[in-house]
Amino acid sequence: MFKFKEYRFRYYNIRLILFALALAVIGVLFVRSATLNTGTDTFYKQIFGIVVGMVCMIFVSLVDYHWVLQLYWPLYAVNIAMLLATKFMGTSGGGAQRWLVLPVIGNIQPSEFSKILLICFFAMFFYRHRERISSVRIVILSVVLFAIPAYLIFDQPNLSTTLVVTAIFLVMIYVAKISYKWIGGVAAVLVPFSAWFIYYIQQPGQKLLEEYQVTRIMSFLNPSQYSTDTTSQQANSIMAIGSGQLHGKGLANTTLASVKNGNFLSEEDTDFIFAVIGEEAGFIGSVIVIALLALLVVECIYVAVRAKDMAGRLICSGMAALIAIQTFVNIGVATGLLPNTGIPLPFISAGLSSLLSIFIGMGLVLNVGLQRNYETRGGF
């Protein structure tokens, strides 16, 4: 039965809350700057998202994560149901069908919540099968259970989120202590597969990726062979970041010299928010943002190391992987280190689904930390 527990609140991780809140506030400031002349209400939605997200985080942090994980199969079913609803009843935008319109709530992006639901599911699944985690049956079963939601996300199409959830899954199964024989075997398969994949997507009539996805990948690998239209977004982002120099041009600046104000960037409040940060806050501001995100990852790992059981450790490891991977990909795209793809910068990019889901994930990490040094009554 659902109930709040009596916790030792001296274990409440205030640092984690402060890092998350600081990043969210920074996000609001730069989202406002990025949308200053667009006439949208994105700025107010972001504030609303932070308020609701903080409430959700505090609430979830007080709910025993063991109770949540007992519902791992219903959570998996909800995840699949949301993704199927998106496939058959979702709304489209930018060539992808990734959103659901819910009464009162409005648009949500189920793939963002799918990340948290998958972390919860596999935290319990791997915990339940921890003694046989390296058996052929459990490995195959876990891959099949992961492949179903991963395919539904990929089919939206949403390759970037598919790669993120795949990386999270791999981190979690590694933390669950799968045999190194499996790790070596996967690595031996991935190397030739990656070479085949790059070869295959260049062939006429290939069916794996959409044309725009192929163009993004190939323009990154061979920029001289593709039109500047496919690489201009990243080139303008790099120019914006470099133009900020050490101190930046100032928050919400309206100078014509701004790449943002010259309409050289699109998605500046979401996928390319780091370009706005680099231009307006400069090198110092960019380093502060990266440092805060790194500290948040470290806090998740800190809680994971001190978790009372593998289930808690897997929740924290999954959230650490989520934040680290999305940060690396988002900034890598903005700085031209990776092919152009759409991934939000945690806590900072505009988007209620991304913001709410990651606050909920942080609430789970906080609850794991609250139970780290004493036994949970009832347990599993």
PyMOL commands that set and color helices and strands:
alter all, ss='L'
color gray80, all
select helices_A, chain A and resi 9-11+14-34+42-61+65-69+72-89+110-128+130-132+136-154+159-175+180-201+211-221+223-225+228-230+232-243+273-305+310-334+352-370
alter helices_A, ss='H'
color red, helices_A
select strands_A, chain A and resi 91-93+96-102+106-108
alter strands_A, ss='S'
color yellow, strands_A
deselect
rebuild
show_as cartoon
